[in-house]
Amino acid sequence: MNNKFENKLLLTIPEIMEYTGFGEKKVRQLLNNPKSTYTIRNGNKLYAHKELLEDFLKKCAKFQLTI
C-alpha cells in the first residue's frame, strides 16, 4: 500500500478514497453502515480505523462478498 498512510491509524473520507480507489458515495455508504466495526465518529466527522477497514476489505475479497 501507500507509504503516505503507513503511520496513520484513522483515515478521513478523502484519504479513504485515495487509499481504496472508491468514490465518495461508496465510502460514505460504508462508513454510515450501522454494522460497520471500523467507523469512528467524532461529532459530525467520520473516520475509518485503517487496520479494521483493511481486515473488512480482505474478508470481502477472500469470500468474494459484494461491498
Secondary structure, 3 states (H helix, E strand, C coil): CCHHHCCCCEECHHHHHHHHCCCHHHHHHHHCCCCCCCEEEECCEEEEEHHHHHHHHHHHHHCCCCC
